[in-house]
């Protein structure tokens, strides 16, 4: 096993860190949420610089991660969060496929375990004043959990998992026949019926924002539709939470010129049917957020129609996968197939405090029912 030498320091020089991070990205297989396109805007929005974990093999950087420590109190001890802050209003950005950014040459070499061990050792070294006893990986990729499972000398807990769903565009191209024929008869019927309804108002069209100003305009218009939908359900939408709007405006401004972000608008004649906000990374289109023009006629089905058009749009291009990511939604079940799971992982050193904390959690769960 190739041994990695780790160091820790404040991530307080974004320009230097960007160069370091993007260099490792070219040698790593991390997804969009481990790219600088996501993490750069995140760093720009949080108040306190996180801690940088840097792993080297010789003079080559092979591992990177950004860490936010949180004081858990005397009983539970401190924790450090990977690429999150531990603050719900900020973490409502919902990172997915989280893990360590690792040189692909370390695949299968236990690099994730070495990173976790180094984090726990550093937390213990810092002591109670500024240290931690747990490592929390929210939105962890299934592969990260598999790599850390069964590691000696640490306890791994996994929170409630969610399955992702997606569409294998490469397989559809290879097999021929298009996307709609692969859906259930009921889903095909709903899409075709809704399409006829919209086309009676004007031609259905899908367009991608060509530049940042247009993308930001569509993002705000999408936000208005999104908030209307959630307000009608008696709940707060994402656009009213924490740093959501500022973060995504940063992300669009930096990511759209690089091709990492796309804003799609779907129209029927002059009327807007909906907007889709996606991330693009190494052949995968990640659907992240939307705003749909719902109406009283339930035949309209704007979500199904918008996603079906977006899938056909990318099927005509070069994307390999359309990823709905994790979360509930009938449209995801209707249009996509199961993909890798996503969950929250907690790593701890076995000991009395861990045993007591686990016992208290079990009691709380029993009391909740």
Backbone torsions as a table, in degrees:
resi	resn	phi	psi	omega
1	UNK	NA	129.7	178.7
2	UNK	-73.0	122.6	-178.4
3	UNK	-84.4	137.8	-178.7
4	UNK	-107.2	135.8	175.0
5	UNK	-96.4	124.1	-173.8
6	UNK	-107.3	148.7	171.2
7	UNK	-139.8	159.7	-177.9
8	UNK	-133.9	136.0	177.0
9	UNK	-157.2	162.5	177.8
10	UNK	-64.9	139.1	177.2
11	UNK	-89.3	68.3	-172.2
12	UNK	-109.2	12.7	176.4
13	UNK	-129.4	81.8	-173.7
14	UNK	-57.3	-38.0	-177.4
15	UNK	-64.1	-45.7	179.0
16	UNK	-67.4	-38.5	-179.7
17	UNK	-66.3	-38.1	178.9
18	UNK	-58.6	-45.4	179.9
19	UNK	-61.6	-43.3	179.7
20	UNK	-63.8	-44.6	-175.1
21	UNK	-68.1	-47.4	-177.8
22	UNK	-65.2	-32.3	176.6
23	UNK	-62.9	-46.4	179.1
24	UNK	-67.0	-34.3	177.8
25	UNK	-53.5	-38.1	-178.3
26	UNK	-67.0	-18.9	-179.0
27	UNK	-111.4	10.4	-175.7
28	UNK	-122.5	163.8	179.1
29	UNK	-108.0	16.4	-179.8
30	UNK	-62.5	150.7	-179.8
31	UNK	-84.4	-168.4	-174.5
32	UNK	-58.5	-39.5	-174.0
33	UNK	-74.6	-8.0	172.0
34	UNK	-105.0	9.3	179.3
35	UNK	-90.8	161.3	176.8
36	UNK	-67.3	-23.9	178.3
37	UNK	-59.1	-34.6	175.7
38	UNK	-88.7	-48.2	-171.4
39	UNK	-74.7	-28.4	176.8
40	UNK	-61.5	-52.5	175.2
41	UNK	-60.6	-35.1	177.9
42	UNK	-62.0	-45.1	177.6
43	UNK	-60.9	-35.6	-179.2
44	UNK	-70.1	-15.9	-175.9
45	UNK	-102.5	-22.5	-176.5
46	UNK	-87.9	151.0	-171.6
47	UNK	-78.4	-40.1	-174.5
48	UNK	-107.9	126.8	178.7
49	UNK	-57.7	133.9	177.4
50	UNK	-74.4	179.6	175.5
51	UNK	-93.4	135.6	177.1
52	UNK	-96.2	122.8	166.8
53	UNK	-91.1	125.3	177.1
54	UNK	-125.0	126.7	177.8
55	UNK	-115.0	133.4	-179.0
56	UNK	-124.7	146.3	169.0
57	UNK	-118.9	104.5	-169.9
58	UNK	67.8	-127.9	179.3
59	UNK	-100.0	12.7	-176.6
60	UNK	-104.7	127.9	175.4
61	UNK	-74.1	124.7	-176.0
62	UNK	-123.7	-8.6	-178.8
63	UNK	-149.9	136.8	176.3
64	UNK	-142.2	148.0	174.3
65	UNK	-160.9	152.8	176.9
66	UNK	-114.3	134.2	-167.0
67	UNK	-130.9	135.2	177.4
68	UNK	-118.7	112.4	178.3
69	UNK	-77.5	146.2	178.8
70	UNK	-134.4	130.4	178.0
71	UNK	-75.7	119.9	-178.4
72	UNK	-96.8	4.5	-179.3
73	UNK	90.3	172.5	-174.3
74	UNK	-65.2	-36.8	-174.4
75	UNK	-76.7	-50.7	-173.2
76	UNK	-90.9	-16.4	-179.7
77	UNK	76.8	168.9	-177.2
78	UNK	-78.3	163.5	177.1
79	UNK	-134.9	158.9	172.9
80	UNK	-125.4	131.9	-175.9
81	UNK	-104.3	135.2	-178.0
82	UNK	-88.8	114.0	178.0
83	UNK	59.3	23.3	171.4
84	UNK	-141.6	170.9	-175.9
85	UNK	-105.0	-16.7	-171.3
86	UNK	82.4	2.9	177.4
87	UNK	-104.5	116.3	-172.3
88	UNK	-55.8	-37.9	-176.7
89	UNK	-67.3	-30.5	177.2
90	UNK	-84.3	-40.8	-177.3
91	UNK	-74.2	-3.6	173.9
92	UNK	-69.1	-0.9	169.4
93	UNK	-65.6	-24.2	173.3
94	UNK	61.5	74.9	171.3
95	UNK	-65.5	146.7	176.0
96	UNK	-134.1	161.8	-178.1
97	UNK	53.8	43.4	-176.0
98	UNK	-78.6	154.6	178.1
99	UNK	169.8	-162.9	178.2
100	UNK	-91.7	143.6	173.8
101	UNK	-84.2	115.8	-170.8
102	UNK	-128.7	140.5	172.6
103	UNK	-57.0	129.9	-176.3
104	UNK	-64.7	-17.2	176.2
105	UNK	-67.2	-13.4	179.4
106	UNK	-94.2	5.4	-177.6
107	UNK	-55.5	129.6	179.0
108	UNK	76.6	6.7	-176.4
109	UNK	-101.4	13.8	178.5
110	UNK	73.8	24.6	-176.6
111	UNK	-65.9	-38.3	178.8
112	UNK	-60.7	-41.2	179.1
113	UNK	-64.8	-41.8	178.4
114	UNK	-61.7	-40.9	178.1
115	UNK	-62.5	-45.3	-179.4
116	UNK	-64.2	-42.7	177.8
117	UNK	-61.8	-42.6	179.2
118	UNK	-63.3	-39.0	179.1
119	UNK	-64.9	-45.8	179.4
120	UNK	-65.5	-38.9	178.8
121	UNK	-66.1	-39.6	179.5
122	UNK	-66.9	-38.8	177.4
123	UNK	-62.0	-41.2	178.1
124	UNK	-68.3	-38.8	-179.2
125	UNK	-62.5	-37.1	-178.4
126	UNK	-74.0	-18.1	175.8
127	UNK	75.9	-171.5	-174.7
128	UNK	-68.2	-27.8	-174.7
129	UNK	-64.7	-44.8	-177.4
130	UNK	-138.8	14.5	-176.0
131	UNK	-95.8	-166.7	-178.8
132	UNK	-154.4	158.7	179.9
133	UNK	-117.5	-7.8	-178.7
134	UNK	-134.5	148.8	172.3
135	UNK	-113.8	122.7	-177.9
136	UNK	-111.4	123.9	178.1
137	UNK	-116.6	93.9	178.5
138	UNK	-76.8	147.3	179.9
139	UNK	59.8	34.5	-173.8
140	UNK	-69.3	139.9	174.8
141	UNK	-66.7	148.4	178.0
142	UNK	-56.8	-36.5	-179.8
143	UNK	-65.7	-32.4	178.0
144	UNK	-67.2	-45.0	177.3
145	UNK	-60.9	-41.2	-179.9
146	UNK	-65.0	-38.3	-178.8
147	UNK	-68.5	-29.9	-176.6
148	UNK	-93.8	-14.2	-177.2
149	UNK	-63.8	134.9	175.6
150	UNK	77.1	7.9	178.9
151	UNK	-65.6	133.1	-178.1
152	UNK	-69.8	142.7	172.8
153	UNK	84.5	6.6	175.9
154	UNK	-147.4	150.1	178.2
155	UNK	-101.2	135.9	-179.1
156	UNK	-117.6	122.8	172.8
157	UNK	-112.8	144.0	178.5
158	UNK	-122.6	127.8	178.4
159	UNK	-78.6	-172.6	-178.4
160	UNK	-58.8	123.8	-178.2
161	UNK	-91.8	154.5	175.8
162	UNK	-128.5	137.9	177.4
163	UNK	-84.8	141.9	172.1
164	UNK	-90.3	165.8	175.9
165	UNK	-139.0	154.9	-179.1
166	UNK	-166.1	-179.8	-179.5
167	UNK	-124.5	125.3	179.7
168	UNK	-83.4	92.3	-176.8
169	UNK	-66.6	-37.0	-179.4
170	UNK	-62.9	-40.2	179.8
171	UNK	-67.6	-37.2	178.1
172	UNK	-64.1	-43.6	178.4
173	UNK	-61.4	-43.0	-177.8
174	UNK	-65.8	-36.4	-177.2
175	UNK	-86.1	-20.1	-177.6
176	UNK	73.9	173.8	175.2
177	UNK	95.1	-10.5	176.1
178	UNK	81.8	179.4	-175.1
179	UNK	-86.3	-50.2	-174.3
180	UNK	-56.0	-41.4	179.9
181	UNK	-59.6	-17.6	-179.6
182	UNK	-84.6	-8.8	-178.4
183	UNK	-87.3	166.3	178.4
184	UNK	-67.0	155.1	178.4
185	UNK	-56.2	-37.9	-178.7
186	UNK	-66.7	-42.2	179.5
187	UNK	-66.2	-42.6	177.5
188	UNK	-59.9	-41.9	179.9
189	UNK	-61.9	-45.3	-179.5
190	UNK	-62.6	-42.0	-179.6
191	UNK	-66.1	-44.1	-178.3
192	UNK	-68.3	-39.3	178.0
193	UNK	-64.0	-43.9	178.9
194	UNK	-65.9	-38.2	178.9
195	UNK	-61.4	-43.4	178.1
196	UNK	-62.0	-40.1	179.7
197	UNK	-62.0	-45.7	-179.1
198	UNK	-68.6	-41.0	-176.7
199	UNK	-67.2	-20.6	174.3
200	UNK	-67.0	-19.1	179.6
201	UNK	-94.7	-16.3	-178.2
202	UNK	151.5	166.1	-177.7
203	UNK	-60.1	137.4	173.8
204	UNK	-77.3	132.9	-179.0
205	UNK	-142.9	149.2	175.2
206	UNK	-124.3	134.3	-178.5
207	UNK	-137.2	145.9	175.4
208	UNK	-100.8	138.3	178.3
209	UNK	-59.5	126.4	-174.8
210	UNK	-81.8	-17.1	-177.0
211	UNK	-152.6	173.2	-175.2
212	UNK	-63.3	-47.6	-179.8
213	UNK	-56.7	-43.0	178.7
214	UNK	-65.6	-41.4	-179.7
215	UNK	-62.5	-41.5	179.2
216	UNK	-66.8	-37.5	176.1
217	UNK	-62.1	-45.7	-179.4
218	UNK	-67.9	-34.2	177.6
219	UNK	-61.2	-44.1	179.0
220	UNK	-67.8	-39.8	176.9
221	UNK	-63.9	-40.2	175.9
222	UNK	-61.0	-41.4	179.5
223	UNK	-61.0	-39.3	178.1
224	UNK	-61.7	-45.3	178.2
225	UNK	-65.7	-40.4	179.3
226	UNK	-59.9	-47.6	-178.3
227	UNK	-66.2	-38.0	177.1
228	UNK	-59.3	-43.4	-179.0
229	UNK	-62.2	-47.5	-177.0
230	UNK	-72.8	-33.7	176.3
231	UNK	-63.4	-37.9	178.4
232	UNK	-64.7	-24.0	177.8
233	UNK	-91.7	2.3	179.6
234	UNK	74.8	25.4	-177.4
235	UNK	-132.2	157.4	179.0
236	UNK	-81.5	131.9	177.2
237	UNK	-82.2	168.8	-176.7
238	UNK	-62.6	-31.6	-175.4
239	UNK	-68.5	-15.5	178.1
240	UNK	-97.3	7.6	-173.6
241	UNK	-106.7	132.9	166.6
242	UNK	41.3	-126.7	-173.0
243	UNK	-96.4	12.6	-170.1
244	UNK	-52.1	-54.8	-174.1
245	UNK	-65.2	-47.6	-179.0
246	UNK	-62.8	-41.5	179.3
247	UNK	-60.7	-48.2	-174.8
248	UNK	-73.2	-28.1	173.7
249	UNK	-65.4	-40.7	175.1
250	UNK	-60.3	-45.3	-176.1
251	UNK	-63.8	-42.3	178.9
252	UNK	-64.7	-43.7	-178.1
253	UNK	-61.6	-37.9	-178.8
254	UNK	-91.0	-33.7	-171.7
255	UNK	-88.2	-30.9	-177.3
256	UNK	-64.1	-43.7	178.0
257	UNK	-62.9	-24.2	178.9
258	UNK	-87.2	-4.7	-177.6
259	UNK	80.1	12.5	-179.0
260	UNK	-87.7	-14.0	-176.5
261	UNK	-131.4	143.2	171.1
262	UNK	-139.0	142.5	171.6
263	UNK	-114.8	121.6	179.7
264	UNK	-110.3	139.0	174.8
265	UNK	-120.0	130.9	179.5
266	UNK	-112.9	127.9	-176.4
267	UNK	-128.7	154.9	169.5
268	UNK	-119.9	101.4	-171.0
269	UNK	65.0	-123.9	178.7
270	UNK	-91.1	-8.0	-174.4
271	UNK	-90.8	136.0	176.9
272	UNK	-79.4	128.4	174.7
273	UNK	-91.5	-38.3	179.1
274	UNK	175.7	171.7	177.0
275	UNK	-126.7	145.2	174.1
276	UNK	-125.0	135.9	-179.6
277	UNK	-116.3	111.6	-173.2
278	UNK	-123.8	157.6	170.7
279	UNK	-111.6	145.6	179.5
280	UNK	-123.0	129.0	-176.7
281	UNK	-154.8	116.4	172.9
282	UNK	49.0	49.9	174.8
283	UNK	89.2	-6.1	179.4
284	UNK	-108.9	135.1	172.5
285	UNK	-102.0	114.3	-180.0
286	UNK	-96.4	112.4	174.4
287	UNK	-75.3	126.4	-175.0
288	UNK	-114.7	-46.2	-175.5
289	UNK	-151.8	165.3	-176.9
290	UNK	-155.4	165.6	169.3
291	UNK	-142.6	122.8	-176.1
292	UNK	-119.0	145.5	177.7
293	UNK	-88.3	83.1	178.9
294	UNK	-71.3	153.7	178.8
295	UNK	-144.5	171.2	-175.0
296	UNK	-65.1	-32.5	179.9
297	UNK	-74.7	109.7	-176.3
298	UNK	-74.7	0.9	173.7
299	UNK	-76.0	-16.5	-173.0
300	UNK	-65.0	-46.7	176.9
301	UNK	48.6	60.7	-177.0
302	UNK	-63.7	-35.3	-179.4
303	UNK	-63.7	-47.9	179.6
304	UNK	-61.4	-45.5	-177.2
305	UNK	-65.7	-44.4	-179.5
306	UNK	-62.0	-46.0	-179.3
307	UNK	-68.6	-39.2	178.9
308	UNK	-61.7	-41.9	177.6
309	UNK	-66.8	-38.9	178.8
310	UNK	-65.5	-39.1	178.4
311	UNK	-65.1	-44.5	177.3
312	UNK	-63.2	-38.0	177.9
313	UNK	-59.1	-45.6	-178.7
314	UNK	-79.7	-24.3	174.7
315	UNK	-65.0	-32.5	177.7
316	UNK	-77.7	-10.4	178.8
317	UNK	-100.6	-143.5	-175.1
318	UNK	-116.9	7.3	-179.6
319	UNK	-67.7	145.6	-179.1
320	UNK	-94.7	-24.6	-176.3
321	UNK	-150.7	141.2	171.8
322	UNK	-109.6	111.3	-169.4
323	UNK	-106.2	114.7	176.1
324	UNK	-76.1	-14.6	-177.6
325	UNK	63.6	-165.5	-171.3
326	UNK	-84.7	164.2	176.5
327	UNK	118.0	160.2	-179.7
328	UNK	-81.1	163.6	178.3
329	UNK	153.5	123.4	-177.6
330	UNK	-62.9	-34.4	-179.9
331	UNK	-63.2	-34.4	177.9
332	UNK	-64.9	-42.2	180.0
333	UNK	-68.3	-36.1	-177.6
334	UNK	-73.2	-35.6	-172.4
335	UNK	-101.3	-28.2	-172.6
336	UNK	-111.3	167.9	175.6
337	UNK	-111.8	154.2	-177.3
338	UNK	-57.1	139.8	176.9
339	UNK	-124.2	-163.0	-178.6
340	UNK	-65.6	151.2	-180.0
341	UNK	-82.4	159.4	178.9
342	UNK	-133.2	134.6	-179.5
343	UNK	-153.6	171.8	174.6
344	UNK	-94.5	126.5	178.5
345	UNK	-107.2	140.3	175.4
346	UNK	-126.6	123.5	179.3
347	UNK	-110.1	134.3	-178.2
348	UNK	-142.5	157.8	169.2
349	UNK	-82.6	129.3	177.7
350	UNK	-59.5	142.2	179.9
351	UNK	171.3	-177.3	-176.2
352	UNK	-61.9	-44.0	-177.0
353	UNK	-65.0	-39.6	178.3
354	UNK	-63.5	-44.1	179.9
355	UNK	-62.9	-42.2	179.8
356	UNK	-66.3	-42.6	179.2
357	UNK	-62.3	-42.0	178.6
358	UNK	-64.4	-38.0	178.5
359	UNK	-64.8	-41.9	178.7
360	UNK	-64.5	-38.0	177.8
361	UNK	-64.4	-38.8	178.4
362	UNK	-64.7	-39.2	178.6
363	UNK	-63.9	-44.4	178.8
364	UNK	-60.1	-43.3	179.1
365	UNK	-62.8	-39.1	178.8
366	UNK	-66.2	-39.2	179.8
367	UNK	-68.1	-31.3	179.6
368	UNK	-76.2	-12.0	173.5
369	UNK	116.1	NA	NA
